[in-house]
């Protein structure tokens, strides 16, 4: 009998300003604060104020309606690293969180990708993510 592979329970994100990060993820994606969230943000004084390699680990959040999330992120004036676009994996967009980490939102291919909106997105030049 083979051993069951481990399951990733959560990702811990170190931040000098964890309250700001937690509030951003809550507003942007509706993540609950605290231990119930798949992303735990902790106080760390030994990390840079902004991400040095923001693409090293990219959390991917699957959403039901990316146009709703996109509109919310635009209203929050999020900086888009990769504007929302249809791909073979689904509809994907990448933004920066307040600490400068990449965060991806993905809607899997169960809807018509022609509904994707790109109005109002701010783009920062960077490598494809």
C-alpha positions as CSV (number, residue, x, y, z in Angstrom):
1,X,0.0,0.0,0.0
2,X,1.5,3.4,-1.0
3,X,1.6,6.4,1.3
4,X,-0.9,9.1,0.5
5,X,0.9,12.3,-0.7
6,X,0.9,15.3,1.7
7,X,-1.8,17.9,1.4
8,X,-0.9,21.6,1.4
9,X,-2.9,23.1,4.3
10,X,-2.0,26.7,4.0
11,X,0.6,29.2,2.8
12,X,2.2,31.6,5.3
13,X,3.1,35.0,3.9
14,X,5.5,37.1,5.9
15,X,4.9,40.9,5.9
16,X,6.1,43.9,7.7
17,X,2.5,45.2,7.6
18,X,0.4,42.0,8.0
19,X,-2.8,44.0,8.8
20,X,-2.6,45.8,5.4
21,X,-2.0,42.5,3.6
22,X,-4.8,40.7,5.4
23,X,-7.2,43.6,4.7
24,X,-6.3,43.6,1.0
25,X,-6.8,39.9,0.6
26,X,-10.1,40.1,2.4
27,X,-11.4,43.0,0.3
28,X,-9.9,41.8,-3.0
29,X,-10.9,38.1,-2.8
30,X,-13.2,37.8,0.2
31,X,-10.7,35.7,2.2
32,X,-11.5,35.3,5.8
33,X,-8.9,36.7,8.2
34,X,-7.2,34.3,10.7
35,X,-6.7,30.6,10.7
36,X,-9.7,29.8,8.5
37,X,-7.9,31.3,5.4
38,X,-5.7,29.2,3.1
39,X,-3.3,32.2,3.2
40,X,-2.0,33.1,6.7
41,X,-0.2,36.5,6.9
42,X,2.2,36.9,9.7
43,X,4.3,39.8,11.1
44,X,8.0,39.5,9.9
45,X,10.6,42.2,10.5
46,X,13.2,40.2,8.7
47,X,11.7,40.5,5.2
48,X,12.0,43.4,2.7
49,X,9.3,46.0,2.7
50,X,8.4,45.0,-0.9
51,X,8.9,41.6,-2.5
52,X,12.4,41.1,-4.0
53,X,11.3,38.3,-6.3
54,X,7.5,38.6,-6.5
55,X,7.1,35.7,-8.9
56,X,8.9,33.1,-6.8
57,X,5.7,31.8,-5.3
58,X,2.4,32.9,-6.9
59,X,-0.8,32.0,-5.1
60,X,-3.6,31.1,-7.6
61,X,-7.1,31.8,-6.5
62,X,-9.9,30.1,-8.4
63,X,-13.0,32.3,-8.7
64,X,-16.5,31.8,-9.9
65,X,-16.7,35.0,-11.9
66,X,-13.5,36.7,-12.9
67,X,-15.3,39.8,-14.2
68,X,-16.6,40.6,-10.7
69,X,-13.1,40.1,-9.2
70,X,-11.5,42.1,-12.0
71,X,-13.9,45.0,-11.4
72,X,-13.2,44.9,-7.7
73,X,-9.4,44.9,-8.3
74,X,-9.7,47.8,-10.7
75,X,-11.8,49.8,-8.2
76,X,-9.0,49.1,-5.6
77,X,-6.5,50.4,-8.2
78,X,-4.6,47.1,-8.2
79,X,-1.5,47.1,-10.4
80,X,-2.0,44.5,-13.2
81,X,1.1,42.4,-14.1
82,X,-0.9,40.4,-16.5
83,X,-4.3,41.7,-17.6
84,X,-7.2,39.3,-17.6
85,X,-7.1,37.1,-20.6
86,X,-8.5,33.8,-21.9
87,X,-6.0,30.9,-22.0
88,X,-6.2,27.2,-22.4
89,X,-6.2,26.9,-18.6
90,X,-9.0,29.3,-18.1
91,X,-9.3,33.1,-17.8
92,X,-6.3,34.4,-15.8
93,X,-5.2,37.7,-14.5
94,X,-2.2,38.6,-12.2
95,X,-2.0,41.6,-9.9
96,X,0.4,42.8,-7.2
97,X,-0.7,42.7,-3.5
98,X,0.4,45.7,-1.3
99,X,3.8,44.1,-0.5
100,X,4.4,43.6,-4.3
101,X,3.8,39.8,-4.5
102,X,2.2,38.4,-7.6
103,X,-1.4,37.1,-7.0
104,X,-3.3,35.3,-9.8
105,X,-7.0,35.0,-10.1
106,X,-8.3,32.2,-12.4
107,X,-11.7,31.3,-13.7
108,X,-11.7,27.7,-15.0
109,X,-13.0,27.2,-18.6
110,X,-16.7,26.6,-17.7
111,X,-17.9,29.9,-19.1
112,X,-17.8,31.8,-22.3
113,X,-14.4,33.6,-22.4
114,X,-15.7,36.3,-24.6
115,X,-17.2,38.0,-21.5
116,X,-13.7,39.0,-20.4
117,X,-13.4,42.7,-19.7
118,X,-10.1,44.7,-19.9
119,X,-11.4,48.2,-19.3
120,X,-9.6,50.3,-16.8
121,X,-6.8,47.8,-16.0
122,X,-3.4,49.3,-15.1
123,X,-0.5,47.4,-16.5
124,X,3.1,47.1,-15.2
125,X,5.6,45.7,-17.6
126,X,7.1,42.4,-16.5
127,X,7.7,39.0,-17.8
128,X,4.7,36.8,-18.6
129,X,3.3,35.0,-15.6
